[in-house]
Amino acid sequence: MSSTWLDIVGSTIMGTLAIFLILKMNYQISTNSNELTTNGMVLGNLSTLGSVMENDLYKVGYRISGDKINQSTLNKFSYLTDLNNDGTAHTISYYLGDTSQAKFTANPNDKPLYKVTDNGTPQTMGLLRDCQFTYYDSSGTQISDTSITGRRKVKILKVYLRYESGYLINNYYQTAEYSRKIRPVNLK
């Protein structure tokens, strides 16, 4: 009889351990699936935003004579271009807002990236952790002078974007970065 009880107790312990192992494996698979899905969304969103900005920034100075860049700071870039190919100059500005403008998101680091055409209403292009512009002359030397004289030397600009997921997974935000040097044809 004691042998039967020992078999029952042993089977119960082994069965419980097997259930716990299956539950742990299920949890791990679920967590990994969430990470992969979120990482794919982060990369997709960042890639789309980077492509839109890259397309816009190649048009800096299109059909514009004279000064083509209005502002060139770390977090704001404003330039002139002929959007409709009709001889009318339009001002396009990209700038990063602050965290207080993105209170509706669960990520406290999110800041909206705005795009403004002329004096229109700012369009939110996405929520980012960071957006920085760096400027270079024709030889590839970085320009830190943001005066009119400095802006006239700009021939290449670098865009850096850092994007984070909207919520925590395993106590951290999924992160992706985008960095691209753009040489607008009309800044030669």
Beta strands, then each sheet from edge to edge (+ up, - down):
strand 1: 69-72
strand 2: 76-81
strand 3: 90-96
strand 4: 111-117
strand 5: 123-128
strand 6: 130-136
strand 7: 142-143
strand 8: 156-164
strand 9: 175-182
sheet 1: 1+ 2- 3+ 4- 5+
sheet 2: 7+ 6- 8+ 9-
end
